[in-house]
């Protein structure tokens, strides 16, 4: 299963490159289309872990985000 991440940046928050580096450090890769990043996940438990990490990663950055999954 793939988890897709879309980030909505704010000019009042962290720099775009800082957020990109954080996402890549988490294991996300860039993707083309409606979403910015993608990561492979195997289970609902891993989904919960990854989404919690995303939330912590973006806390305080003034960015908003959206996730979706596809098989």
N, CA and C atoms as an extended XYZ file, in Angstrom:
213
Properties=species:S:1:pos:R:3:atomname:S:1:resname:S:1:resid:I:1 pbc="F F F"
N         0.855       -1.160        0.000 N   UNK     1
C         0.000        0.000        0.000 CA  UNK     1
C         0.908        1.232        0.000 C   UNK     1
N         0.445        2.281       -0.621 N   UNK     2
C         1.195        3.537       -0.672 CA  UNK     2
C         0.439        4.617        0.089 C   UNK     2
N         1.167        5.397        0.862 N   UNK     3
C         0.604        6.547        1.563 CA  UNK     3
C         1.147        7.788        0.870 C   UNK     3
N         0.241        8.618        0.393 N   UNK     4
C         0.604        9.852       -0.294 CA  UNK     4
C         0.424       11.026        0.646 C   UNK     4
N         1.342       11.984        0.569 N   UNK     5
C         1.340       13.153        1.439 CA  UNK     5
C         1.359       14.424        0.599 C   UNK     5
N         0.428       15.308        0.881 N   UNK     6
C         0.405       16.627        0.251 CA  UNK     6
C         0.619       17.649        1.351 C   UNK     6
N         1.533       18.567        1.135 N   UNK     7
C         1.831       19.591        2.131 CA  UNK     7
C         1.442       20.950        1.588 C   UNK     7
N         0.750       21.701        2.423 N   UNK     8
C         0.367       23.080        2.107 CA  UNK     8
C         1.279       23.990        2.921 C   UNK     8
N         2.175       24.672        2.236 N   UNK     9
C         3.168       25.513        2.893 CA  UNK     9
C         2.601       26.885        3.222 C   UNK     9
N         3.213       27.527        4.216 N   UNK    10
C         2.836       28.881        4.607 CA  UNK    10
C         4.057       29.783        4.521 C   UNK    10
N         3.879       30.960        3.995 N   UNK    11
C         4.989       31.909        3.941 CA  UNK    11
C         5.357       32.395        5.342 C   UNK    11
N         4.519       32.142        6.314 N   UNK    12
C         4.771       32.537        7.696 CA  UNK    12
C         5.460       31.430        8.497 C   UNK    12
N         5.700       30.280        7.864 N   UNK    13
C         6.249       29.132        8.590 CA  UNK    13
C         7.621       28.735        8.113 C   UNK    13
N         7.935       27.471        8.348 N   UNK    14
C         9.242       26.910        7.980 CA  UNK    14
C         9.459       26.962        6.472 C   UNK    14
N        10.733       26.964        6.089 N   UNK    15
C        11.053       27.023        4.661 CA  UNK    15
C        10.680       25.716        3.973 C   UNK    15
N        10.396       25.812        2.703 N   UNK    16
C        10.027       24.654        1.900 CA  UNK    16
C        11.113       23.588        1.945 C   UNK    16
N        12.352       23.982        1.789 N   UNK    17
C        13.452       23.011        1.769 CA  UNK    17
C        13.616       22.316        3.119 C   UNK    17
N        13.372       23.012        4.219 N   UNK    18
C        13.440       22.369        5.536 CA  UNK    18
C        12.407       21.255        5.640 C   UNK    18
N        11.200       21.506        5.163 N   UNK    19
C        10.129       20.512        5.222 CA  UNK    19
C        10.454       19.336        4.300 C   UNK    19
N        10.955       19.621        3.108 N   UNK    20
C        11.314       18.553        2.169 CA  UNK    20
C        12.385       17.653        2.777 C   UNK    20
N        13.394       18.232        3.400 N   UNK    21
C        14.458       17.446        4.027 CA  UNK    21
C        13.904       16.566        5.151 C   UNK    21
N        12.986       17.107        5.933 N   UNK    22
C        12.377       16.328        7.016 CA  UNK    22
C        11.579       15.151        6.453 C   UNK    22
N        10.824       15.384        5.394 N   UNK    23
C        10.027       14.312        4.786 CA  UNK    23
C        10.934       13.224        4.218 C   UNK    23
N        12.003       13.616        3.557 N   UNK    24
C        12.934       12.640        3.000 CA  UNK    24
C        13.624       11.855        4.105 C   UNK    24
N        13.939       12.508        5.214 N   UNK    25
C        14.562       11.827        6.349 CA  UNK    25
C        13.624       10.761        6.927 C   UNK    25
N        12.311       11.003        6.840 N   UNK    26
C        11.319       10.040        7.311 CA  UNK    26
C        11.151        8.860        6.348 C   UNK    26
N        11.713        8.972        5.148 N   UNK    27
C        11.604        7.891        4.180 CA  UNK    27
C        10.675        8.180        3.019 C   UNK    27
N        10.093        9.381        2.979 N   UNK    28
C         9.228        9.757        1.863 CA  UNK    28
C        10.065       10.069        0.639 C   UNK    28
N         9.524        9.723       -0.521 N   UNK    29
C        10.137       10.075       -1.786 CA  UNK    29
C         9.231       11.043       -2.527 C   UNK    29
N         9.793       11.849       -3.407 N   UNK    30
C         8.966       12.781       -4.175 CA  UNK    30
C         8.080       12.037       -5.172 C   UNK    30
N         6.957       12.608       -5.494 N   UNK    31
C         6.060       12.038       -6.494 CA  UNK    31
C         5.492       13.168       -7.334 C   UNK    31
N         5.026       12.842       -8.513 N   UNK    32
C         4.464       13.827       -9.433 CA  UNK    32
C         2.951       13.653       -9.458 C   UNK    32
N         2.222       14.750       -9.468 N   UNK    33
C         0.767       14.678       -9.531 CA  UNK    33
C         0.132       15.485       -8.413 C   UNK    33
N        -0.966       14.964       -7.894 N   UNK    34
C        -1.732       15.681       -6.879 CA  UNK    34
C        -1.052       15.724       -5.516 C   UNK    34
N        -0.105       14.840       -5.272 N   UNK    35
C         0.567       14.771       -3.977 CA  UNK    35
C         2.046       15.060       -4.143 C   UNK    35
N         2.701       15.421       -3.035 N   UNK    36
C         4.109       15.811       -3.062 CA  UNK    36
C         5.061       14.663       -2.768 C   UNK    36
N         4.630       13.746       -1.864 N   UNK    37
C         5.504       12.670       -1.404 CA  UNK    37
C         4.735       11.361       -1.323 C   UNK    37
N         5.482       10.247       -1.339 N   UNK    38
C         4.891        8.914       -1.213 CA  UNK    38
C         5.823        8.038       -0.381 C   UNK    38
N         5.216        7.108        0.364 N   UNK    39
C         5.966        6.124        1.142 CA  UNK    39
C         5.185        4.814        1.103 C   UNK    39
N         5.887        3.701        1.108 N   UNK    40
C         5.231        2.387        1.152 CA  UNK    40
C         4.928        2.027        2.599 C   UNK    40
N         3.722        1.516        2.829 N   UNK    41
C         3.342        1.002        4.150 CA  UNK    41
C         2.719       -0.374        3.970 C   UNK    41
N         2.789       -1.188        5.018 N   UNK    42
C         2.346       -2.576        4.914 CA  UNK    42
C         1.099       -2.903        5.729 C   UNK    42
N         0.780       -2.089        6.741 N   UNK    43
C        -0.293       -2.473        7.658 CA  UNK    43
C        -0.976       -1.249        8.254 C   UNK    43
N        -2.146       -1.452        8.841 N   UNK    44
C        -2.810       -0.350        9.537 CA  UNK    44
C        -1.962        0.199       10.692 C   UNK    44
N        -1.190       -0.667       11.335 N   UNK    45
C        -0.322       -0.213       12.422 CA  UNK    45
C         0.774        0.716       11.893 C   UNK    45
N         1.319        0.362       10.748 N   UNK    46
C         2.346        1.217       10.145 CA  UNK    46
C         1.736        2.538        9.688 C   UNK    46
N         0.500        2.493        9.186 N   UNK    47
C        -0.212        3.717        8.818 CA  UNK    47
C        -0.300        4.645       10.035 C   UNK    47
N        -0.688        4.096       11.165 N   UNK    48
C        -0.813        4.891       12.390 CA  UNK    48
C         0.534        5.483       12.799 C   UNK    48
N         1.599        4.698       12.698 N   UNK    49
C         2.938        5.184       13.048 CA  UNK    49
C         3.381        6.322       12.137 C   UNK    49
N         3.198        6.131       10.836 N   UNK    50
C         3.645        7.140        9.867 CA  UNK    50
C         2.849        8.430       10.014 C   UNK    50
N         1.540        8.321       10.159 N   UNK    51
C         0.737        9.550       10.280 CA  UNK    51
C         1.057       10.291       11.576 C   UNK    51
N         1.374        9.577       12.637 N   UNK    52
C         1.781       10.236       13.887 CA  UNK    52
C         3.107       10.967       13.692 C   UNK    52
N         4.038       10.338       12.977 N   UNK    53
C         5.333       10.974       12.697 CA  UNK    53
C         5.156       12.216       11.826 C   UNK    53
N         4.259       12.154       10.842 N   UNK    54
C         3.987       13.320        9.992 CA  UNK    54
C         3.473       14.464       10.853 C   UNK    54
N         2.536       14.155       11.723 N   UNK    55
C         1.948       15.185       12.588 CA  UNK    55
C         3.034       15.846       13.446 C   UNK    55
N         3.902       15.037       14.045 N   UNK    56
C         4.986       15.577       14.875 CA  UNK    56
C         5.987       16.366       14.037 C   UNK    56
N         6.289       15.862       12.827 N   UNK    57
C         7.244       16.519       11.949 CA  UNK    57
C         6.786       17.929       11.582 C   UNK    57
N         5.489       18.090       11.348 N   UNK    58
C         4.983       19.380       10.872 CA  UNK    58
C         4.481       20.302       11.989 C   UNK    58
N         4.436       19.795       13.204 N   UNK    59
C         3.977       20.618       14.328 CA  UNK    59
C         4.878       21.840       14.477 C   UNK    59
N         4.273       23.001       14.537 N   UNK    60
C         5.009       24.242       14.704 CA  UNK    60
C         5.563       24.842       13.423 C   UNK    60
N         5.334       24.189       12.271 N   UNK    61
C         5.874       24.690       11.001 CA  UNK    61
C         4.891       25.601       10.265 C   UNK    61
N         3.660       25.670       10.746 N   UNK    62
C         2.571       26.409       10.112 CA  UNK    62
C         2.184       25.821        8.758 C   UNK    62
N         2.545       24.560        8.532 N   UNK    63
C         2.133       23.846        7.323 CA  UNK    63
C         0.893       23.018        7.635 C   UNK    63
N         0.073       22.836        6.639 N   UNK    64
C        -1.059       21.919        6.732 CA  UNK    64
C        -0.734       20.742        5.818 C   UNK    64
N        -1.410       19.621        6.036 N   UNK    65
C        -1.121       18.452        5.221 CA  UNK    65
C        -2.368       17.621        4.989 C   UNK    65
N        -2.259       16.755        4.004 N   UNK    66
C        -3.341       15.818        3.657 CA  UNK    66
C        -2.685       14.498        3.287 C   UNK    66
N        -3.259       13.390        3.760 N   UNK    67
C        -2.749       12.069        3.394 CA  UNK    67
C        -3.857       11.258        2.757 C   UNK    67
N        -3.460       10.342        1.890 N   UNK    68
C        -4.385        9.373        1.300 CA  UNK    68
C        -3.587        8.109        1.029 C   UNK    68
N        -4.289        6.993        0.919 N   UNK    69
C        -3.618        5.727        0.630 CA  UNK    69
C        -4.233        5.083       -0.599 C   UNK    69
N        -3.413        4.300       -1.292 N   UNK    70
C        -3.850        3.522       -2.459 CA  UNK    70
C        -3.125        2.196       -2.437 C   UNK    70
N        -3.825        1.167       -2.916 N   UNK    71
C        -3.185       -0.144       -3.089 CA  UNK    71
C        -2.538       -0.236       -4.416 C   UNK    71
